[in-house]
Amino acid sequence: MEALKLLEDNKLPIEYSYDEEADVLYLSFGPPRPAVGMDIGEGTILRYDEREKIIVGITIIGVGQRAKKVIKSF
């Protein structure tokens, strides 16, 4: 639950971009900014601003392939 609490306080708009060739989804809370990438497994990377001590983005690798697997399972 603590990880969710970190995101609850975010008042910035969520911006996103998708790189179709690389099959990567980038989510940014507010404008993209420098941050440390923390691999949390399964192709998901949290972007963390150490100075502000907040999560500023999430990168999801292989999001299109994952979606196709889920859709095929229905």
C-alpha positions, -999 to +999 in steps of 0.1 A: +000+000+000+029+024+006+037+025-032+001+036-039+003+063-013+033+078-032+011+081-063-020+094-045-003+127-037+005+134-073-015+164-087+003+166-120-013+155-152-002+121-166+016+124-200+023+094-221+040+083-252+042+049-269+071+037-291+055+012-314+088-001-328+103-008-294+069-017-279+075+006-249+049+028-230+063+058-212+041+075-185+052+107-169+036+126-140+040+161-153+066+170-179+094+144-182+125+152-161+157+136-150+152+106-127+167+074-115+153+042-131+144+015-107+137-019-123+108-035-103+106-066-125+085-079-154+096-051-177+084-023-155+107+006-145+098+033-120+114+067-126+122+083-092+133+118-085+158+114-056+159+151-048+121+155-046+116+119-033+087+112-057+079+089-085+079+109-117+072+082-143+068+046-152+082+028-182+065-005-193+085-026-218+066-050-241+032-035-233+017-044-267+028-080-265+013-083-230-020-068-242-022-093-271-016-122-246-044-110-224-068-104-253-061-139-267-070-154-233-106-142-235 
